[in-house]
Amino acid sequence: MKKWLLIIIGAVDALLLGLIVVSAATGWRVTAPTEQKNTAASTQPHPETQEASFPTAEKATLLPATEQEETTAPTEAPTQAPTEAPTQAPTQAPKPAYPSADEVSTDDYPSLGDVMDFRWSKSLGPYWNGLSQNAVGITDFSAVKGGWKAYLLDDPSGKHSTNTVEHIANIRISGSESAAQITIDWYITFFGDESEEYDDNSPDTEFSGTWSGGEISALGTGKITLSDFYYDNGREYAVGVYSWPDSTESIIALVRP
């Protein structure tokens, strides 16, 4: 019995001696895992706590420089747009829908082909037939100035005579809106009952008046009114009425170039 007790004690001593040797060599302790866990928990803040203690405003100031510029750029755009728009708008004048008077003014007289589409009716008066849907009304006085080919037909309703009298001429518009000038340069007169045409050497007939609402109304040797100015397919058109001193009326067709 004593022998077995000595053997057990020896085995326990050998086991303890082995533990001491291993501990000395590795630094291992029975309580080491618990101490290491506690140390990590006490020195490293919890992720949720760190995020909550970082205000949103503070994060914005800590952005890299490039990110800060991209973030603030949209706020600068609205302040720049209003200052640029007013300075650019006045310099961009709208393109005219019709040419200047200098481009289409003419000293020529009309041919038969120039007035083939000119019409007259009791209800509508004088008008141009066949203008396209793209025809543009001319409302600027400066655009109607200059020379026009002119055709006049006396007494279209036949109130004073059944004989046809036609005139070929050139009409020139000048002056200003408040002091418009109209000059008729007579060229040929055709008497239908004689089937003859004659050179018209009459002196120019002049009228003075005003431009208003796209119409010229002027007085001279009688009264003349020119209206319904249009630009269509590269040509300009207008119509008019001339009241002679004897109260006979002539309808007028204007076209150019």
VOBA-1610 file (N, C-alpha, C; in pm, whole numbers, padded with zeros to 5 digits, always signed):
BEGIN
Met+00082-00120+00000Met+00000+00000+00000Met+00086+00125+00000Lys+00181+00128+00081Lys+00272+00241+00091Lys+00345+00260-00040Lys+00372+00146-00105Lys+00443+00154-00231Lys+00359+00224-00336Trp+00228+00190-00346Trp+00139+00253-00445Trp+00122+00401-00413Leu+00116+00440-00288Leu+00099+00581-00253Leu+00219+00661-00300Leu+00340+00603-00287Leu+00460+00673-00333Leu+00458+00691-00486Ile+00406+00586-00553Ile+00400+00593-00700Ile+00306+00704-00744Ile+00186+00719-00681Ile+00087+00822-00717Ile+00143+00961-00691Ile+00207+00978-00576Ile+00264+01109-00542Ile+00369+01147-00644Gly+00448+01046-00686Gly+00553+01074-00785Gly+00493+01116-00919Ala+00383+01051-00953Ala+00320+01087-01082Ala+00263+01228-01078Val+00200+01265-00963Val+00145+01400-00950Val+00256+01503-00956Asp+00369+01473-00888Asp+00481+01567-00890Asp+00535+01584-01031Ala+00539+01471-01104Ala+00590+01478-01243Ala+00498+01563-01329Leu+00364+01547-01308Leu+00267+01627-01384Leu+00280+01775-01354Leu+00292+01811-01225Leu+00308+01950-01185Leu+00437+02008-01240Leu+00544+01927-01240Leu+00671+01972-01291Leu+00661+02003-01441Gly+00582+01920-01512Gly+00565+01943-01656Gly+00489+02071-01683Leu+00386+02096-01600Leu+00311+02221-01615Leu+00397+02343-01590Ile+00485+02334-01489Ile+00572+02446-01456Ile+00667+02474-01571Val+00720+02369-01632Val+00815+02385-01743Val+00746+02449-01864Val+00622+02401-01897Val+00549+02457-02011Val+00514+02602-01987Ser+00471+02636-01864Ser+00434+02773-01831Ser+00552+02866-01844Ala+00668+02818-01799Ala+00788+02901-01805Ala+00832+02925-01950Ala+00809+02825-02033Ala+00854+02837-02172Ala+00760+02922-02258Thr+00626+02917-02235Thr+00529+02985-02322Thr+00463+03105-02258Gly+00474+03125-02132Gly+00407+03237-02065Gly+00260+03212-02047Trp+00215+03089-02066Trp+00072+03055-02055Trp+00029+03048-01912Arg-00091+03099-01886Arg-00150+03089-01753Arg-00290+03036-01766Val-00339+02980-01664Val-00476+02927-01666Val-00576+03039-01681Thr-00549+03161-01622Thr-00643+03273-01625Thr-00616+03369-01742Ala-00521+03344-01835Ala-00482+03435-01942Ala-00595+03469-02038Pro-00677+03373-02089Pro-00784+03409-02183Pro-00880+03509-02127Thr-00917+03498-02000Thr-01014+03592-01940Thr-00956+03731-01932Glu-00827+03741-01893Glu-00764+03872-01879Glu-00750+03939-02016Gln-00715+03863-02121Gln-00697+03920-02254Gln-00828+03971-02309Lys-00935+03903-02289Lys-01067+03946-02335Lys-01109+04075-02267Asn-01087+04085-02140Asn-01125+04206-02066Asn-01042+04325-02112Thr-00912+04299-02138Thr-00826+04409-02181Thr-00869+04464-02316Ala-00907+04378-02413Ala-00953+04423-02545Ala-01081+04503-02535Ala-01170+04462-02451Ala-01298+04533-02435Ala-01279+04669-02373Ser-01179+04686-02287Ser-01162+04813-02218Ser-01083+04914-02300Thr-01001+04871-02396Thr-00918+04964-02471Thr-00975+05000-02608Gln-01066+04919-02666Gln-01123+04947-02798Gln-01269+04986-02785Pro-01307+05111-02825Pro-01449+05154-02814Pro-01539+05071-02904His-01661+05056-02865His-01759+04980-02943His-01794+05055-03070Pro-01803+04990-03186Pro-01831+05061-03313Pro-01956+05146-03308Glu-02060+05103-03249Glu-02184+05182-03245Glu-02165+05309-03164Thr-02092+05303-03057Thr-02066+05420-02974Thr-01984+05522-03051Gln-01885+05478-03129Gln-01800+05569-03205Gln-01881+05640-03315Glu-01969+05570-03382Glu-02051+05629-03487Glu-02147+05731-03430Ala-02207+05702-03320Ala-02305+05793-03260Ala-02242+05920-03211Ser-02114+05915-03171Ser-02049+06034-03118Ser-01984+06118-03228Phe-02014+06089-03362Phe-01955+06161-03474Phe-02063+06238-03545Pro-02088+06365-03513Pro-02199+06441-03572Pro-02187+06449-03724Thr-02303+06460-03790Thr-02306+06470-03936Thr-02231+06593-03985Ala-02249+06706-03919Ala-02181+06828-03960Ala-02031+06814-03951Glu-01983+06745-03848Glu-01841+06727-03831Glu-01785+06639-03943Lys-01862+06538-03985Lys-01818+06453-04095Lys-01798+06534-04223Ala-01885+06631-04250Ala-01877+06709-04371Ala-01748+06790-04377Thr-01705+06843-04262Thr-01582+06922-04262Thr-01459+06836-04274Leu-01473+06708-04253Leu-01359+06619-04262Leu-01347+06552-04397Leu-01433+06587-04492Leu-01424+06530-04626Leu-01294+06574-04692Pro-01238+06491-04781Pro-01120+06536-04857Pro-01153+06660-04939Ala-01053+06733-04978Ala-01073+06860-05050Ala-01154+06840-05176Thr-01126+06736-05256Thr-01200+06715-05380Thr-01346+06686-05355Glu-01374+06612-05250Glu-01513+06580-05220Glu-01588+06703-05171Gln-01518+06792-05098Gln-01583+06915-05053Gln-01621+07003-05171Glu-01534+07012-05273Glu-01565+07094-05390Glu-01685+07040-05466Glu-01692+06906-05480Glu-01806+06847-05550Glu-01935+06867-05474Thr-01924+06867-05341Thr-02043+06883-05258Thr-02096+07026-05265Thr-02007+07125-05266Thr-02051+07264-05264Thr-02079+07320-05403Ala-02033+07253-05510Ala-02052+07306-05645Ala-02198+07331-05681Pro-02293+07237-05652Pro-02433+07261-05690Pro-02492+07384-05625Thr-02442+07422-05504Thr-02498+07539-05438Thr-02451+07669-05503Glu-02342+07664-05584Glu-02292+07786-05648Glu-02362+07814-05781Ala-02410+07708-05849Ala-02473+07725-05981Ala-02591+07822-05982Pro-02688+07809-05886Pro-02804+07901-05890Pro-02765+08047-05877Thr-02652+08077-05807Thr-02615+08218-05791Thr-02550+08274-05916Gln-02497+08186-06005Gln-02431+08234-06125Gln-02528+08252-06241Ala-02629+08163-06252Ala-02721+08167-06366Ala-02795+08301-06380Pro-02854+08355-06270Pro-02930+08480-06286Pro-02843+08598-06330Thr-02712+08597-06292Thr-02628+08711-06329Thr-02585+08705-06474Glu-02578+08584-06533Glu-02534+08571-06671Glu-02647+08592-06771Ala-02768+08544-06739Ala-02880+08548-06834Ala-02917+08690-06878Pro-02932+08787-06785Pro-02973+08921-06828Pro-02872+08989-06919Thr-02739+08958-06902Thr-02640+09024-06984Thr-02634+08966-07124Gln-02677+08840-07144Gln-02669+08777-07275Gln-02794+08803-07359Ala-02911+08809-07296Ala-03037+08819-07370Ala-03043+08941-07462Pro-03005+09063-07418Pro-03019+09178-07506Pro-02932+09171-07632Thr-02822+09092-07627Thr-02732+09086-07743Thr-02782+08989-07849Gln-02881+08907-07818Gln-02931+08809-07913Gln-03062+08857-07975Ala-03050+08940-08077Ala-03169+08992-08145Ala-03231+08883-08231Pro-03364+08875-08233Pro-03428+08773-08316Pro-03403+08798-08464Lys-03386+08690-08537Lys-03362+08701-08680Lys-03490+08744-08750Pro-03483+08846-08839Pro-03605+08892-08908Pro-03666+08780-08992Ala-03799+08778-09000Ala-03868+08676-09078Ala-03875+08714-09224Tyr-03829+08834-09256Tyr-03832+08882-09394Tyr-03707+08967-09418Pro-03667+08982-09544Pro-03542+09055-09574Pro-03556+09205-09552Ser-03443+09271-09549Ser-03446+09417-09538Ser-03493+09475-09672Ala-03539+09600-09668Ala-03592+09665-09788Ala-03487+09675-09899Asp-03361+09695-09861Asp-03256+09709-09961Asp-03238+09583-10045Glu-03268+09468-09986Glu-03247+09341-10057Glu-03352+09317-10165Val-03470+09374-10151Val-03579+09344-10245Val-03630+09465-10322Ser-03586+09584-10287Ser-03633+09705-10355Ser-03602+09699-10504Thr-03694+09749-10587Thr-03674+09744-10732Thr-03730+09870-10798Asp-03671+09906-10911Asp-03721+10015-10994Asp-03792+09963-11118Asp-03806+09830-11126Asp-03867+09768-11243Asp-04020+09787-11243Tyr-04078+09764-11361Tyr-04224+09764-11376Tyr-04271+09619-11390Pro-04395+09591-11354Pro-04440+09452-11358Pro-04468+09403-11500Ser-04454+09274-11518Ser-04498+09208-11640Ser-04630+09138-11610Leu-04690+09082-11714Leu-04817+09011-11694Leu-04801+08895-11597Gly-04688+08825-11605Gly-04664+08711-11515Gly-04656+08751-11369Asp-04613+08874-11340Asp-04600+08919-11201Asp-04735+08932-11130Val-04842+08956-11208Val-04972+08986-11145Val-05079+08883-11179Met-05037+08766-11226Met-05134+08663-11263Met-05221+08617-11146Asp-05166+08624-11022Asp-05240+08578-10905Asp-05311+08690-10830Phe-05316+08807-10887Phe-05386+08919-10823Phe-05536+08907-10850Arg-05618+08929-10746Arg-05763+08913-10757Arg-05835+09030-10689Trp-05964+09039-10722Trp-06053+09137-10658Trp-06192+09079-10650Ser-06261+09106-10537Ser-06402+09069-10524Ser-06472+09177-10444Lys-06606+09185-10459Lys-06682+09287-10388Lys-06674+09270-10237Ser-06666+09145-10193Ser-06664+09120-10048Ser-06524+09133-09989Leu-06421+09091-10062Leu-06284+09091-10008Leu-06202+09211-10054Gly-06242+09272-10163Gly-06160+09378-10219Gly-06040+09317-10290Pro-05928+09391-10302Pro-05810+09336-10369Pro-05736+09237-10278Tyr-05683+09131-10338Tyr-05606+09034-10259Tyr-05520+08950-10353Trp-05419+08886-10294Trp-05333+08794-10368Trp-05380+08652-10345Asn-05401+08580-10452Asn-05443+08441-10443Asn-05321+08349-10446Gly-05326+08243-10367Gly-05219+08144-10374Gly-05101+08164-10281Leu-05108+08259-10188Leu-05000+08271-10091Leu-04997+08145-10004Ser-04879+08099-09970Ser-04866+07975-09893Ser-04900+07997-09746Gln-04910+07886-09673Gln-04937+07894-09529Gln-04819+07950-09453Asn-04703+07956-09517Asn-04583+08010-09453Asn-04565+08159-09477Ala-04660+08222-09543Ala-04650+08366-09568Ala-04643+08442-09436Val-04553+08540-09432Val-04529+08617-09309Val-04573+08761-09330Gly-04657+08812-09241Gly-04698+08951-09249Gly-04584+09045-09214Ile-04568+09152-09291Ile-04462+09250-09266Ile-04522+09366-09186Thr-04471+09386-09067Thr-04527+09489-08979Thr-04429+09602-08951Asp-04308+09593-09005Asp-04205+09694-08981Asp-04200+09790-09100Phe-04221+09917-09077Phe-04223+10014-09186Phe-04093+10016-09265Ser-03981+10002-09195Ser-03852+10006-09265Ser-03839+09893-09366Ala-03911+09782-09345Ala-03901+09667-09435Ala-03985+09683-09561Val-04079+09778-09563Val-04162+09796-09683Val-04115+09914-09768Lys-04016+09985-09719Lys-03967+10100-09794Lys-03896+10056-09922Gly-03882+10147-10015Gly-03816+10117-10140Gly-03914+10101-10255Gly-03864+10051-10368Gly-03945+10041-10488Gly-04021+09911-10500Trp-04143+09919-10560Trp-04231+09805-10583Trp-04283+09808-10727Lys-04296+09692-10788Lys-04369+09682-10914Lys-04517+09703-10884Ala-04585+09783-10964Ala-04725+09818-10934Ala-04815+09800-11056Tyr-04931+09743-11029Tyr-05036+09728-11132Tyr-05164+09787-11074Leu-05233+09874-11154Leu-05356+09937-11110Leu-05468+09906-11209Leu-05583+09872-11156Leu-05702+09847-11238Leu-05811+09945-11195Asp-05854+10030-11289Asp-05955+10131-11256Asp-06095+10068-11247Asp-06170+10119-11150Asp-06314+10089-11139Asp-06345+09939-11161Pro-06293+09851-11076Pro-06314+09707-11099Pro-06461+09665-11091Ser-06542+09739-11018Ser-06684+09703-11006Ser-06768+09757-11121Gly-06709+09843-11208Gly-06782+09899-11321Gly-06885+10003-11283Lys-06864+10076-11175Lys-06960+10178-11133Lys-06963+10296-11230His-06849+10334-11283His-06840+10453-11366His-06828+10421-11514Ser-06776+10306-11549Ser-06756+10274-11690Ser-06743+10123-11706Thr-06784+10075-11820Thr-06769+09934-11850Thr-06638+09907-11922Asn-06568+10013-11957Asn-06440+09998-12026Asn-06328+09971-11925Thr-06240+09879-11958Thr-06128+09845-11870Thr-06012+09940-11894Val-05959+09993-11782Val-05839+10078-11790Val-05738+10022-11689Glu-05620+09989-11738Glu-05515+09932-11653Glu-05389+10018-11662His-05314+10016-11553His-05192+10097-11547His-05075+10010-11501Ile-04960+10030-11566Ile-04834+09970-11522Ile-04749+10083-11465Ala-04694+10060-11344Ala-04619+10168-11279Ala-04519+10110-11180Asn-04447+10200-11118Asn-04361+10164-11006Asn-04397+10255-10890Ile-04415+10198-10773Ile-04449+10277-10653Ile-04333+10270-10556Arg-04290+10386-10508Arg-04180+10394-10413Arg-04231+10446-10279Ile-04191+10377-10173Ile-04229+10415-10036Ile-04105+10469-09965Ser-04118+10582-09901Ser-04004+10642-09830Ser-04056+10715-09705Gly-03965+10788-09640Gly-04005+10865-09522Gly-03996+10785-09395Ser-04087+10814-09303Ser-04091+10748-09172Ser-04235+10711-09139Glu-04253+10647-09027Glu-04388+10605-08989Glu-04482+10724-08974Ser-04432+10832-08918Ser-04516+10950-08897Ser-04519+11044-09017Ala-04430+11020-09113Ala-04425+11105-09233Ala-04392+11018-09354Ala-04482+10926-09383Ala-04462+10833-09494Ala-04486+10903-09627Gln-04405+10867-09727Gln-04417+10925-09860Gln-04439+10812-09963Ile-04533+10832-10055Ile-04561+10737-10162Ile-04551+10811-10295Thr-04474+10756-10387Thr-04457+10817-10519Thr-04491+10715-10627Ile-04582+10753-10718Ile-04618+10666-10831Ile-04546+10715-10956Asp-04466+10628-11014Asp-04396+10656-11140Asp-04473+10582-11250Trp-04554+10656-11326Trp-04639+10596-11429Trp-04556+10551-11549Tyr-04598+10438-11608Tyr-04520+10383-11719Tyr-04607+10356-11844Ile-04711+10273-11831Ile-04797+10239-11945Ile-04943+10238-11899Thr-05032+10287-11982Thr-05177+10278-11959Thr-05238+10199-12075Phe-05326+10106-12039Phe-05391+10021-12139Phe-05542+10046-12137Phe-05600+10082-12251Phe-05744+10103-12263Phe-05806+09981-12329Gly-05889+09912-12254Gly-05945+09788-12302Gly-06037+09802-12421Asp-06113+09915-12428Asp-06206+09931-12540Asp-06134+09956-12672Glu-06010+10004-12662Glu-05932+10030-12781Glu-05830+09919-12810Ser-05813+09834-12709Ser-05710+09729-12718Ser-05574+09788-12752Glu-05548+09904-12694Glu-05423+09974-12720Glu-05356+10012-12588Glu-05225+10015-12589Glu-05150+10064-12473Glu-05070+10186-12513Tyr-05053+10277-12417Tyr-04987+10404-12444Tyr-04882+10429-12335Asp-04771+10484-12377Asp-04672+10528-12278Asp-04735+10639-12194Asp-04723+10625-12065Asp-04780+10726-11977Asp-04668+10820-11933Asn-04671+10939-11988Asn-04567+11038-11956Asn-04612+11137-11849Ser-04715+11100-11776Ser-04764+11189-11669Ser-04655+11206-11564Pro-04650+11325-11503Pro-04552+11343-11395Pro-04584+11250-11277Asp-04484+11223-11198Asp-04503+11136-11081Asp-04611+11194-10990Thr-04688+11106-10932Thr-04792+11147-10837Thr-04742+11117-10696Glu-04749+11216-10606Glu-04692+11201-10472Glu-04799+11215-10365Phe-04779+11141-10257Phe-04873+11139-10145Phe-04793+11144-10015Ser-04854+11203-09913Ser-04794+11210-09780Ser-04894+11157-09678Gly-04844+11077-09584Gly-04934+11021-09483Gly-04858+10954-09371Thr-04919+10853-09312Thr-04860+10785-09197Thr-04873+10634-09212Trp-04788+10565-09137Trp-04791+10419-09129Trp-04846+10381-08992Ser-04947+10293-08990Ser-05004+10249-08863Ser-05070+10112-08882Gly-05038+10019-08794Gly-05100+09887-08799Gly-05076+09813-08928Gly-04957+09831-08987Gly-04925+09762-09111Gly-04989+09821-09234Glu-05031+09948-09228Glu-05099+10012-09340Glu-05051+10155-09356Ile-05036+10197-09482Ile-05003+10337-09511Ile-05127+10404-09569Ser-05164+10515-09509Ser-05274+10595-09561Ser-05218+10734-09590Ala-05233+10779-09717Ala-05169+10905-09757Ala-05258+10984-09852Leu-05239+11116-09849Leu-05315+11208-09934Leu-05222+11281-10030Gly-05276+11313-10147Gly-05202+11389-10247Gly-05302+11429-10354Thr-05278+11387-10477Thr-05378+11403-10583Thr-05475+11288-10568Gly-05566+11302-10474Gly-05653+11194-10434Gly-05601+11129-10306Lys-05640+11007-10283Lys-05600+10934-10161Lys-05557+10793-10198Ile-05453+10747-10131Ile-05404+10612-10154Ile-05385+10539-10021Thr-05418+10411-10022Thr-05398+10325-09905Thr-05327+10198-09950Leu-05218+10163-09882Leu-05144+10041-09910Leu-05143+09954-09784Ser-05173+09826-09800Ser-05185+09739-09682Ser-05155+09594-09719Asp-05175+09506-09619Asp-05158+09360-09636Asp-05023+09326-09698Phe-04916+09372-09634Phe-04780+09341-09680Phe-04741+09201-09633Tyr-04694+09119-09726Tyr-04655+08983-09693Tyr-04524+08946-09761Tyr-04451+08855-09695Tyr-04331+08794-09753Tyr-04358+08645-09766Asp-04339+08589-09889Asp-04369+08447-09912Asp-04283+08394-10026Asn-04210+08287-09996Asn-04128+08219-10098Asn-04036+08314-10174Gly-03970+08402-10099Gly-03870+08489-10159Gly-03922+08615-10225Arg-04056+08638-10223Arg-04113+08760-10282Arg-04200+08831-10180Glu-04220+08958-10202Glu-04307+09036-10114Glu-04429+09084-10192Tyr-04541+09091-10121Tyr-04669+09126-10183Tyr-04741+09229-10097Ala-04826+09309-10163Ala-04914+09403-10091Ala-05028+09440-10185Val-05130+09503-10129Val-05243+09550-10210Val-05273+09694-10169Gly-05358+09759-10249Gly-05394+09896-10216Gly-05515+09944-10293Val-05559+10062-10256Val-05672+10128-10322Val-05634+10275-10346Tyr-05654+10321-10470Tyr-05627+10460-10504Tyr-05759+10526-10544Ser-05795+10632-10471Ser-05916+10711-10503Ser-05873+10835-10581Trp-05911+10838-10710Trp-05877+10952-10793Trp-05958+11075-10752Pro-05914+11193-10793Pro-05989+11315-10758Pro-06135+11313-10804Asp-06166+11238-10910Asp-06307+11232-10955Asp-06385+11121-10884Ser-06326+11064-10778Ser-06387+10961-10694Ser-06382+10820-10756Thr-06324+10806-10874Thr-06304+10672-10929Thr-06198+10599-10846Glu-06223+10473-10818Glu-06126+10395-10741Glu-06052+10296-10829Ser-05925+10283-10801Ser-05841+10182-10866Ser-05790+10087-10758Ile-05787+09958-10790Ile-05724+09863-10698Ile-05578+09846-10739Ile-05491+09820-10642Ile-05347+09818-10667Ile-05289+09683-10625Ala-05204+09630-10709Ala-05123+09511-10674Ala-04978+09554-10666Leu-04911+09519-10554Leu-04769+09547-10538Leu-04695+09414-10525Val-04579+09404-10590Val-04497+09282-10580Val-04350+09319-10603Arg-04262+09247-10536Arg-04120+09263-10559Arg-04045+09141-10506Pro-03925+09112-10546Pro-03848+09185-10645Pro-03895+09149-10785
//
